[in-house]
Structures are given as structure tokens and as C-alpha cells.
Amino acid sequence: MRELKFRTWNKYRTGMHYFEIDMVIDGDGICSRYDELIFMQYIGNKDKNEQEIYEDDIVIEYGVKRVVEYCNSCCQYELATYIKGIGGTVNNVGDINWSQLEIVGNKHENPELYYNE
């Protein structure tokens, strides 16, 4: 069984927090106000540098920045490419070699990396 790991981005206090599903979130721990948090799940794969890949990570694939997203309609993770003024396209998860990707940031801590020019 794969590990259930998450991280949260606090929209108001700007900080990334990592935790596993068995940890308790409370006022003395990570945070008690869920409306301040954006939850991102560990997807069960690592990049080429052995870093754990989470939802909303920005990765490099063949020189192109892509965002790790969960597709609700297809129940799987995929990579989206966003181009300023145009929008986004996605890659089918079957075409992704996760261990060849490199994490360069995430869309919350590094919003400047979100779009390709």
C-alpha cells in the first residue's frame, strides 16, 4: 500500500507544511483553520532527484514547465502545460515517465514559474 502523505500551503501565512495521514492537525500543530489551507497529496512517485512529487508541483519535462494536477473525471494525475494568454493542455498519465521529471517548484511558492512564455 502506498503512503498517504500530504502537504498544505497556508494562503495567509505563506508556508508549506508536510504531514502524513496519521498526524493530527490542530491549533498547536499545523493549523486549525481549513479555509486557510490548500491540500496537496503525494502522488506516489519521485522525480529524477528522488524528491517526492505532490499535486501542484511544477516540473520540467523535455525542457517544458508542467504542473502536476489531479483529473477528477479520469481519476489519475496528469501534467498540464500553461501558456500565457492561451490556457492549458494536459498529458495523459500513461505517457508520463515520472522518474525523468525534475521538480523546480510549485504553483503556490513559485507562481512566477506557472506559465511558459
Backbone as CSV, one residue per row, in Angstrom:
resi,resn,N_x,N_y,N_z,CA_x,CA_y,CA_z,C_x,C_y,C_z
1,MET,0.834,-1.181,0.000,0.000,0.000,0.000,0.880,1.245,0.000
2,ARG,0.529,2.239,-0.805,1.369,3.433,-0.851,1.084,4.355,0.315
3,GLU,2.087,5.126,0.663,1.966,6.038,1.789,0.996,7.164,1.449
4,LEU,0.194,7.561,2.424,-0.682,8.710,2.245,-0.013,9.909,2.897
5,LYS,0.595,10.723,2.074,1.284,11.913,2.551,0.630,13.125,1.908
6,PHE,0.619,14.213,2.650,0.053,15.451,2.155,0.988,16.591,2.496
7,ARG,0.735,17.721,1.852,1.332,18.967,2.282,0.250,20.017,2.146
8,THR,0.388,21.100,2.871,-0.573,22.191,2.770,0.165,23.485,2.536
9,TRP,-0.481,24.376,1.818,0.020,25.734,1.609,-0.929,26.650,2.357
10,ASN,-0.386,27.434,3.285,-1.203,28.376,4.034,-1.278,29.669,3.232
11,LYS,-2.479,30.015,2.759,-2.673,31.164,1.877,-2.372,32.492,2.560
12,TYR,-2.484,32.558,3.880,-2.329,33.822,4.586,-1.002,33.951,5.320
13,ARG,-0.445,32.851,5.742,0.820,32.898,6.472,1.982,32.397,5.632
14,THR,1.725,32.113,4.374,2.705,31.622,3.405,3.732,30.675,3.997
15,GLY,3.440,29.441,3.918,4.353,28.417,4.362,3.854,27.055,3.946
16,MET,4.779,26.174,3.604,4.437,24.810,3.212,4.651,23.917,4.422
17,HIS,3.684,23.041,4.699,3.749,22.105,5.814,3.535,20.695,5.286
18,TYR,4.373,19.751,5.698,4.283,18.355,5.261,3.788,17.492,6.414
19,PHE,2.942,16.502,6.106,2.472,15.604,7.145,1.958,14.315,6.528
20,GLU,1.880,13.292,7.358,1.308,12.016,6.933,-0.094,11.911,7.489
21,ILE,-0.871,11.025,6.943,-2.288,10.930,7.276,-2.532,10.626,8.751
22,ASP,-1.562,10.028,9.437,-1.779,9.704,10.842,-1.470,10.868,11.783
23,MET,-1.034,11.982,11.251,-0.764,13.138,12.091,-2.062,13.887,12.383
24,VAL,-2.099,14.571,13.509,-3.269,15.337,13.905,-3.040,16.799,13.554
25,ILE,-4.020,17.399,12.924,-3.932,18.825,12.622,-4.761,19.557,13.660
26,ASP,-4.119,20.425,14.414,-4.850,21.204,15.405,-4.180,22.555,15.587
27,GLY,-4.720,23.364,16.464,-4.192,24.703,16.680,-2.753,24.725,17.152
28,ASP,-2.308,23.654,17.806,-0.924,23.587,18.274,-0.003,22.945,17.246
29,GLY,-0.583,22.356,16.216,0.216,21.674,15.211,0.357,22.513,13.965
30,ILE,-0.169,22.007,12.877,0.000,22.693,11.599,-0.924,23.904,11.512
31,CYS,-2.218,23.679,11.607,-3.173,24.774,11.519,-4.553,24.240,11.841
32,SER,-5.415,25.052,12.395,-6.750,24.577,12.733,-7.824,25.124,11.799
33,ARG,-7.478,26.069,10.950,-8.465,26.664,10.051,-8.284,26.096,8.652
34,TYR,-9.180,25.206,8.274,-9.070,24.542,6.982,-9.266,25.491,5.813
35,ASP,-9.997,26.587,6.018,-10.219,27.519,4.920,-8.951,28.286,4.546
36,GLU,-7.930,28.192,5.382,-6.651,28.836,5.080,-5.702,27.904,4.330
37,LEU,-6.078,26.648,4.189,-5.149,25.657,3.653,-5.548,25.158,2.275
38,ILE,-4.552,24.861,1.483,-4.737,24.170,0.204,-4.019,22.832,0.367
39,PHE,-4.764,21.726,0.303,-4.176,20.401,0.492,-3.642,19.861,-0.833
40,MET,-2.450,19.295,-0.778,-1.826,18.681,-1.948,-1.345,17.298,-1.552
41,GLN,-1.746,16.284,-2.287,-1.400,14.907,-1.940,-0.136,14.460,-2.655
42,TYR,0.662,13.678,-1.939,1.813,12.994,-2.536,1.264,12.006,-3.553
43,ILE,1.794,12.011,-4.771,1.200,11.191,-5.829,1.775,9.779,-5.895
44,GLY,2.742,9.480,-5.038,3.299,8.127,-5.010,4.493,7.925,-5.919
45,ASN,4.984,9.000,-6.527,6.147,8.924,-7.420,7.195,9.942,-7.010
46,LYS,8.429,9.696,-7.448,9.531,10.611,-7.178,10.121,11.081,-8.496
47,ASP,10.742,12.263,-8.462,11.371,12.786,-9.672,12.774,12.199,-9.833
48,LYS,13.521,12.681,-10.811,14.844,12.106,-11.091,15.858,12.362,-9.977
49,ASN,15.554,13.297,-9.081,16.418,13.577,-7.934,15.899,12.927,-6.653
50,GLU,14.955,11.982,-6.803,14.363,11.251,-5.683,13.528,12.133,-4.755
51,GLN,13.072,13.294,-5.239,12.170,14.146,-4.471,10.743,13.654,-4.677
52,GLU,9.955,13.636,-3.611,8.560,13.220,-3.709,7.776,14.254,-4.513
53,ILE,6.928,13.774,-5.411,6.112,14.646,-6.249,4.730,14.787,-5.621
54,TYR,4.288,16.035,-5.464,2.979,16.361,-4.911,2.134,17.077,-5.957
55,GLU,0.808,17.056,-5.750,-0.074,17.867,-6.574,0.418,19.314,-6.551
56,ASP,0.238,20.024,-7.643,0.601,21.433,-7.807,2.103,21.673,-7.926
57,ASP,2.913,20.612,-7.944,4.341,20.800,-8.221,4.515,21.246,-9.664
58,ILE,5.526,22.052,-9.892,5.913,22.439,-11.244,7.151,21.633,-11.570
59,VAL,7.078,20.906,-12.676,8.168,20.021,-13.079,8.620,20.389,-14.487
60,ILE,9.834,19.968,-14.806,10.356,20.139,-16.162,10.299,18.785,-16.848
61,GLU,9.663,18.758,-18.029,9.614,17.562,-18.864,10.042,17.974,-20.261
62,TYR,11.156,17.455,-20.725,11.693,17.787,-22.046,11.830,19.291,-22.246
63,GLY,12.290,19.992,-21.210,12.529,21.427,-21.301,11.292,22.301,-21.142
64,VAL,10.129,21.702,-20.891,8.878,22.450,-20.762,8.375,22.348,-19.324
65,LYS,7.955,23.490,-18.759,7.385,23.500,-17.408,5.964,22.958,-17.457
66,ARG,5.657,22.039,-16.542,4.325,21.456,-16.461,3.892,21.425,-14.994
67,VAL,2.581,21.416,-14.772,2.016,21.413,-13.427,1.347,20.065,-13.181
68,VAL,1.653,19.449,-12.040,1.041,18.173,-11.660,-0.364,18.458,-11.141
69,GLU,-1.365,17.874,-11.789,-2.759,18.089,-11.400,-3.491,16.761,-11.331
70,TYR,-4.557,16.737,-10.531,-5.396,15.552,-10.456,-6.615,15.764,-11.340
71,CYS,-6.893,14.797,-12.184,-8.048,14.843,-13.074,-9.186,14.069,-12.411
72,ASN,-10.221,14.766,-11.976,-11.353,14.118,-11.307,-12.122,13.188,-12.242
73,SER,-12.278,13.572,-13.489,-13.071,12.758,-14.410,-12.356,11.474,-14.821
74,CYS,-11.023,11.475,-14.802,-10.292,10.262,-15.190,-9.603,9.588,-14.004
75,CYS,-9.735,10.153,-12.801,-9.209,9.567,-11.559,-7.723,9.242,-11.635
76,GLN,-6.940,10.196,-12.106,-5.494,9.997,-12.183,-4.790,11.358,-12.225
77,TYR,-3.482,11.313,-11.972,-2.688,12.527,-12.059,-2.239,12.731,-13.497
78,GLU,-2.086,13.991,-13.872,-1.632,14.333,-15.213,-0.771,15.585,-15.139
79,LEU,-0.136,15.900,-16.246,0.690,17.095,-16.328,0.006,18.106,-17.237
80,ALA,-0.137,19.323,-16.743,-0.753,20.390,-17.531,0.311,21.397,-17.913
81,THR,0.201,21.916,-19.119,1.104,22.953,-19.602,0.294,24.224,-19.774
82,TYR,0.727,25.306,-19.148,0.016,26.575,-19.242,0.869,27.584,-19.997
83,ILE,0.258,28.222,-20.987,0.933,29.238,-21.790,0.162,30.537,-21.613
84,LYS,0.890,31.614,-21.269,0.245,32.903,-21.022,-0.647,33.295,-22.181
85,GLY,-1.887,33.675,-21.840,-2.828,34.155,-22.834,-3.518,33.070,-23.643
86,ILE,-3.084,31.820,-23.500,-3.672,30.736,-24.295,-4.443,29.761,-23.425
87,GLY,-3.884,29.368,-22.303,-4.544,28.401,-21.434,-3.688,27.173,-21.245
88,GLY,-4.350,26.030,-21.023,-3.598,24.829,-20.692,-3.940,23.638,-21.546
89,THR,-2.990,22.720,-21.608,-3.181,21.424,-22.245,-2.697,20.367,-21.269
90,VAL,-3.163,19.138,-21.413,-2.764,18.088,-20.476,-2.150,16.897,-21.199
91,ASN,-1.325,16.157,-20.462,-0.741,14.910,-20.937,-1.454,13.758,-20.273
92,ASN,-1.731,12.719,-21.003,-2.295,11.508,-20.422,-1.274,10.900,-19.484
93,VAL,-1.713,10.429,-18.333,-0.808,9.876,-17.326,-0.010,8.690,-17.876
94,GLY,-0.554,7.959,-18.842,0.150,6.821,-19.416,1.398,7.219,-20.175
95,ASP,1.474,8.485,-20.571,2.621,8.985,-21.330,3.709,9.586,-20.445
96,ILE,3.519,9.571,-19.141,4.433,10.268,-18.232,5.435,9.300,-17.619
97,ASN,6.711,9.632,-17.744,7.772,8.895,-17.068,8.182,9.753,-15.869
98,TRP,7.529,9.540,-14.744,7.694,10.391,-13.569,9.144,10.497,-13.120
99,SER,9.898,9.420,-13.234,11.280,9.428,-12.742,12.226,10.233,-13.633
100,GLN,11.751,10.713,-14.772,12.571,11.562,-15.646,12.278,13.045,-15.453
101,LEU,11.256,13.357,-14.652,10.889,14.750,-14.406,11.805,15.362,-13.356
102,GLU,11.849,16.685,-13.330,12.599,17.391,-12.289,11.700,18.463,-11.691
103,ILE,11.504,18.412,-10.386,10.702,19.417,-9.692,11.507,20.706,-9.620
104,VAL,10.884,21.819,-10.046,11.538,23.124,-9.966,10.816,24.075,-9.021
105,GLY,9.678,23.634,-8.483,8.925,24.466,-7.554,7.493,23.981,-7.480
106,ASN,6.619,24.857,-7.006,5.180,24.566,-7.005,4.444,25.870,-7.260
107,LYS,3.181,25.762,-7.649,2.465,26.954,-8.096,2.106,27.915,-6.969
108,HIS,2.267,27.518,-5.719,1.948,28.394,-4.594,3.174,29.176,-4.131
109,GLU,4.303,28.501,-4.004,5.533,29.174,-3.577,6.253,29.839,-4.745
110,ASN,5.998,29.369,-5.954,6.704,29.867,-7.129,5.731,30.197,-8.260
111,PRO,4.784,31.124,-8.060,3.792,31.408,-9.095,4.407,31.941,-10.389
112,GLU,5.604,32.500,-10.299,6.277,33.009,-11.495,6.671,31.899,-12.459
113,LEU,6.719,30.658,-11.976,7.076,29.521,-12.827,5.863,28.876,-13.506
114,TYR,4.658,29.316,-13.152,3.431,28.648,-13.576,3.259,28.632,-15.096
115,TYR,3.533,29.735,-15.749,3.308,29.839,-17.193,4.583,29.682,-17.996
116,ASN,4.454,29.030,-19.142,5.520,29.032,-20.146,5.296,30.259,-21.017
117,GLU,6.360,30.831,-21.478,6.246,32.028,-22.342,5.902,31.620,-23.762
